[in-house]
Amino acid sequence: MLGEDPIVVIGGGAAGFFAALSCKEHHPEARVILVEKSKKPLAKVKISGGGRCNVTHACFSPRELISNYPRGSKELLGPFHQFGPQETVDWFAKRGVLLKTEEDGRMFPITDSSETILNCFFGEADKVGIELLLQEGIDHIEKQGERFSLSLHSGKQIQASSLIFATGSSFQGWEMLRSLGHTITPPVPSLFTYPIPTSPLLSLSGIAVEDVEVSFSKGKKVRGPLLLTHWGFSGPAVLKLSAFEARNLHALNYHTTVFLNWAPSYKLAMLEEKLFSLKKHHPQATLATHCPISLPKNLWRALLLHWEISFARKVGTLPDKIFRKIAARLIQDPYQIEGKTTYKQEFVTCGGVALSEVDFQTMESRLIPQLYFAGEVLDIDGVTGGFNFQNAWTTGWIAGQIKNIV
Ligand SMILES: Cc1cc2nc3c(=O)[nH]c(=O)nc-3n(C[C@H](O)[C@H](O)[C@H](O)COP(=O)(O)OP(=O)(O)OC[C@H]3O[C@@H](n4cnc5c(N)ncnc54)[C@H](O)[C@@H]3O)c2cc1C
């Protein structure tokens, strides 16, 4: 049985829209109000994926999928069984939005335009009768018995039988939740690239290396493509490591040493052997034209210069210690990070509502009945590739079911 008061969704981003639509799908008779403080809802969806919107990732095994979430992986396992990437693809297809998969697994609308997603959400919201309150922020919330009393920025008050909190990484949203008794894990940035002002590789901006392993002195090692930029290092491996090490890097004020392994498929001894074999069989050759692994030629030369190794001398004349040094630096090459920069302005926040205070079967608060959560407001974030939107769809879908309806 539904009470007379509406269900209110706070926040008109990806999670809020999906939660509101799920709510109308599961409870068509409910009055659903979506409150968005800005003029333009779905603002991040619009600019996402460089304007193409990377909707999800073609990773259909929940167990594999969760490895892409530095925070929230354990908690999302059950929810992904309820609503994962396949359900996302089907949901959009049912509404005429077809997705395509790129080589690296990222999924986009076939139109290559985020407008397709916006139009779908606006059209659906209109069709099912979601009431949109735009330019109306919620400033204050009080629980009064079984209902919520909400104070809007304009001074109006509304009552709600249930609340879905989808305010993303808004400090105001977290403050309201804190005042309701929830714990907010301190927010810090995730998904950023590393400025290396002293890097000798800055002039090689634009070069991509397919397979590099990046790590800090301790913690996770991440393997994948690396992109050299005019400010330092970027690319999937760097972004992924920034997400997994977001808290540690914040604690170090983004000043530390990153280690690159240019040859992650090789052991040190194998590299040394390759170099000694070059010396033995091609003593007339120079290092300039002979790299023991597959690296772009200008990068290889820049590395040798940086390691102060002459590449013009014949290898037969070089002492063995030079070959040992090259092998060692290929496996562990340190660079000093000075700060952080965003990549295509794409970032997420690590931190948010403490996950132990949420029931992930329903997305309901364990502290306050009838209060639900969806999206980045939670202490959940993923690496790049469509994983952050998948979190928004999954948690929005479940929260919108309002399983504990009164
Ligand atoms: C440039 C950029 C590109 C991105 N590209 C991708 C991508 O391609 N794929 C991907 O998976 N992820 C991407 N992300 C991450 C993704 O956009 C976010 O994880 C996702 O938008 C989070 O959705 P959300 O609904 O939880 O929060 P948000 O999208 O931040 O929405 C929260 C909404 O709540 C509103 N709000 C806040 N407080 C109040 C209040 N008190 N009252 C009323 N309304 C309020 C805000 O105005 C906002 O509209 C990108 C992020 C950025 C910044």
The ligand as an SDF file (V2000), in Angstrom:
LIG
                    3D

 53 58  0  0  0  0  0  0  0  0999 V2000
   33.5890   14.9870  -17.3570 C   0  0  0  0  0  0  0  0  0  0  0  0
   33.1190   13.6730  -16.8170 C   0  0  0  0  0  0  0  0  0  0  0  0
   32.9460   12.6180  -17.7050 C   0  0  0  0  0  0  0  0  0  0  0  0
   32.5120   11.3730  -17.2250 C   0  0  0  0  0  0  0  0  0  0  0  0
   32.3470   10.3670  -18.1270 N   0  0  0  0  0  0  0  0  0  0  0  0
   31.9130    9.1490  -17.6840 C   0  0  0  0  0  0  0  0  0  0  0  0
   31.6360    8.0930  -18.5960 C   0  0  0  0  0  0  0  0  0  0  0  0
   31.7060    8.2710  -19.8320 O   0  0  0  0  0  0  0  0  0  0  0  0
   31.2460    6.8850  -18.0830 N   0  0  0  0  0  0  0  0  0  0  0  0
   31.0900    6.6830  -16.7330 C   0  0  0  0  0  0  0  0  0  0  0  0
   30.7370    5.5820  -16.3240 O   0  0  0  0  0  0  0  0  0  0  0  0
   31.3130    7.6930  -15.8440 N   0  0  0  0  0  0  0  0  0  0  0  0
   31.6950    8.9070  -16.2920 C   0  0  0  0  0  0  0  0  0  0  0  0
   31.8970    9.9180  -15.3970 N   0  0  0  0  0  0  0  0  0  0  0  0
   31.5140    9.7000  -13.9890 C   0  0  0  0  0  0  0  0  0  0  0  0
   29.9830    9.8270  -13.9030 C   0  0  0  0  0  0  0  0  0  0  0  0
   29.5710   10.9820  -14.5930 O   0  0  0  0  0  0  0  0  0  0  0  0
   29.4830    9.9010  -12.4540 C   0  0  0  0  0  0  0  0  0  0  0  0
   29.9590    8.7860  -11.7320 O   0  0  0  0  0  0  0  0  0  0  0  0
   27.9580    9.9020  -12.4340 C   0  0  0  0  0  0  0  0  0  0  0  0
   27.4620   11.0200  -13.1380 O   0  0  0  0  0  0  0  0  0  0  0  0
   27.4100    9.9330  -11.0060 C   0  0  0  0  0  0  0  0  0  0  0  0
   26.0120   10.0400  -11.1030 O   0  0  0  0  0  0  0  0  0  0  0  0
   25.1610   10.5470   -9.8580 P   0  0  0  0  0  0  0  0  0  0  0  0
   23.7670   10.6690  -10.3640 O   0  0  0  0  0  0  0  0  0  0  0  0
   25.4260    9.7010   -8.6790 O   0  0  0  0  0  0  0  0  0  0  0  0
   25.7300   11.9910   -9.5080 O   0  0  0  0  0  0  0  0  0  0  0  0
   25.6810   13.3400  -10.3730 P   0  0  0  0  0  0  0  0  0  0  0  0
   25.7190   13.0510  -11.8320 O   0  0  0  0  0  0  0  0  0  0  0  0
   26.7450   14.2160   -9.8310 O   0  0  0  0  0  0  0  0  0  0  0  0
   24.2390   13.9520  -10.0450 O   0  0  0  0  0  0  0  0  0  0  0  0
   23.9040   14.4780   -8.7790 C   0  0  0  0  0  0  0  0  0  0  0  0
   22.8560   15.5420   -8.9810 C   0  0  0  0  0  0  0  0  0  0  0  0
   22.3440   15.9360   -7.7130 O   0  0  0  0  0  0  0  0  0  0  0  0
   22.1050   17.3370   -7.7510 C   0  0  0  0  0  0  0  0  0  0  0  0
   22.0690   17.8040   -6.3440 N   0  0  0  0  0  0  0  0  0  0  0  0
   23.0830   17.8230   -5.4580 C   0  0  0  0  0  0  0  0  0  0  0  0
   22.6520   18.3080   -4.2760 N   0  0  0  0  0  0  0  0  0  0  0  0
   21.3420   18.5760   -4.4170 C   0  0  0  0  0  0  0  0  0  0  0  0
   20.3380   19.0840   -3.5470 C   0  0  0  0  0  0  0  0  0  0  0  0
   20.6040   19.4250   -2.2980 N   0  0  0  0  0  0  0  0  0  0  0  0
   19.0670   19.2380   -4.0050 N   0  0  0  0  0  0  0  0  0  0  0  0
   18.7630   18.8950   -5.2990 C   0  0  0  0  0  0  0  0  0  0  0  0
   19.6810   18.4220   -6.1750 N   0  0  0  0  0  0  0  0  0  0  0  0
   20.9470   18.2610   -5.7310 C   0  0  0  0  0  0  0  0  0  0  0  0
   23.2760   17.8740   -8.5600 C   0  0  0  0  0  0  0  0  0  0  0  0
   22.9900   19.1620   -9.0970 O   0  0  0  0  0  0  0  0  0  0  0  0
   23.4060   16.7930   -9.6550 C   0  0  0  0  0  0  0  0  0  0  0  0
   22.6300   17.0930  -10.7810 O   0  0  0  0  0  0  0  0  0  0  0  0
   32.3020   11.1680  -15.8410 C   0  0  0  0  0  0  0  0  0  0  0  0
   32.4960   12.2250  -14.9400 C   0  0  0  0  0  0  0  0  0  0  0  0
   32.8810   13.4710  -15.4190 C   0  0  0  0  0  0  0  0  0  0  0  0
   33.0700   14.6010  -14.4390 C   0  0  0  0  0  0  0  0  0  0  0  0
  1  2  1  0
  2  3  1  0
  2 52  2  0
  3  4  2  0
  4  5  1  0
  4 50  1  0
  5  6  2  0
  6  7  1  0
  6 13  1  0
  7  8  2  0
  7  9  1  0
  9 10  1  0
 10 11  2  0
 10 12  1  0
 12 13  2  0
 13 14  1  0
 14 15  1  0
 14 50  1  0
 15 16  1  0
 16 17  1  0
 16 18  1  0
 18 19  1  0
 18 20  1  0
 20 21  1  0
 20 22  1  0
 22 23  1  0
 23 24  1  0
 24 25  2  0
 24 26  1  0
 24 27  1  0
 27 28  1  0
 28 29  2  0
 28 30  1  0
 28 31  1  0
 31 32  1  0
 32 33  1  0
 33 34  1  0
 33 48  1  0
 34 35  1  0
 35 36  1  0
 35 46  1  0
 36 37  1  0
 36 45  1  0
 37 38  2  0
 38 39  1  0
 39 40  1  0
 39 45  2  0
 40 41  1  0
 40 42  2  0
 42 43  1  0
 43 44  2  0
 44 45  1  0
 46 47  1  0
 46 48  1  0
 48 49  1  0
 50 51  2  0
 51 52  1  0
 52 53  1  0
M  END
$$$$
